[in-house]
Structure formats: C-alpha cells, structure tokens
C-alpha cells in the first residue's frame, strides 16, 4: 500500500508543478485560467486521496470551498473574456 501512496503523491506533485509552469509561462489568459483550474482540481484530488487513505472527513469543508472557488472563477472568466475580445 505504501508504494501506491508514494506513486500517487509523485503524480499529484508532477501535475501541480506542470500546472504552475503553465500558469507562469502561459501565452494567453485562457491558458492560465485552465491551468489554474487544473491546479485546483489536483489539490482537490490530493486532499480526497489523503482523506481516503487516513479514513477521515476532516477536510471535507476545504474540498467544498475549493470546488466553489474553481466553479466561480471559471464562470467569471468565461463572462469576462467575450467582452474583452469585442473591444
């Protein structure tokens, strides 16, 4: 079981690092927004895996707030970008 946890941790870390790289180097705003969503999703999955491994639900409110943050952020950017493209 320890090997599976280590592999999952490495994959979550690699995903987070690649998303941060795309946020920093993204050529457009949309690339940065998608990378931010990927980063938030990676954090949500990592917290969910940690809760499953340790068999507790202490981080559930954090997961809900992160999910709400991701959805509202995506909606606000989707609403903002079409107005910016017309100008």
C-alpha positions in Angstrom: 0.0 0.0 0.0 2.9 2.3 0.7 4.1 2.1 -2.9 0.7 3.1 -4.3 0.6 6.1 -1.9 4.1 7.2 -3.0 3.3 6.9 -6.7 0.0 8.8 -6.2 1.9 11.6 -4.3 4.5 11.8 -7.1 1.8 12.1 -9.8 -0.1 14.7 -7.8 3.1 16.7 -7.3 4.1 16.4 -11.0 0.6 17.6 -12.0 0.8 20.6 -9.7 4.2 21.6 -10.9 3.2 21.3 -14.6 0.1 23.4 -13.9 2.2 26.1 -12.1 4.6 26.1 -15.0 1.7 26.7 -17.4 0.3 29.5 -15.2 3.7 31.2 -15.2 4.5 30.6 -18.9 1.1 30.6 -20.5 0.9 32.7 -23.5 -2.7 33.7 -23.0 -5.1 34.4 -20.2 -7.2 31.4 -21.1 -4.2 29.1 -20.8 -3.5 30.5 -17.3 -7.2 30.1 -16.3 -7.3 26.5 -17.5 -4.0 25.7 -15.7 -5.4 27.3 -12.5 -8.5 25.0 -12.8 -6.1 22.0 -13.2 -4.2 23.1 -10.2 -7.3 23.4 -8.0 -8.5 20.1 -9.3 -5.2 18.5 -8.4 -5.4 19.9 -4.9 -8.9 18.6 -4.5 -7.9 15.1 -5.7 -4.9 15.1 -3.4 -7.0 16.1 -0.4 -9.6 13.5 -1.3 -6.9 10.8 -1.6 -5.5 11.9 1.8 -8.9 11.6 3.4 -9.4 8.1 1.9 -6.0 6.9 3.0 -6.4 8.2 6.6 -10.1 7.4 6.7 -11.5 10.7 7.9 -13.6 13.5 6.6 -12.0 16.5 8.3 -11.0 18.2 5.1 -14.5 18.0 3.5 -15.3 21.7 4.0 -12.0 22.6 2.4 -12.9 20.5 -0.6 -16.3 22.2 -0.9 -14.8 25.7 -0.7 -12.1 24.8 -3.3 -14.7 23.4 -5.7 -16.9 26.5 -5.3 -13.8 28.7 -5.9 -13.0 26.8 -9.1 -16.5 27.0 -10.5 -17.0 30.7 -9.7 -13.6 31.5 -11.1 -14.3 29.7 -14.3 -17.7 31.4 -14.6 -16.3 34.9 -14.0 -13.5 34.4 -16.6 -16.0 33.0 -19.1 -18.1 36.0 -18.6 -15.2 38.4 -18.9 -13.3 37.1 -21.9 -16.0 37.6 -24.6 -16.4 41.3 -23.6 -12.6 41.7 -23.8 -12.4 40.1 -27.3 -15.0 42.5 -28.7 -13.1 45.6 -27.6 
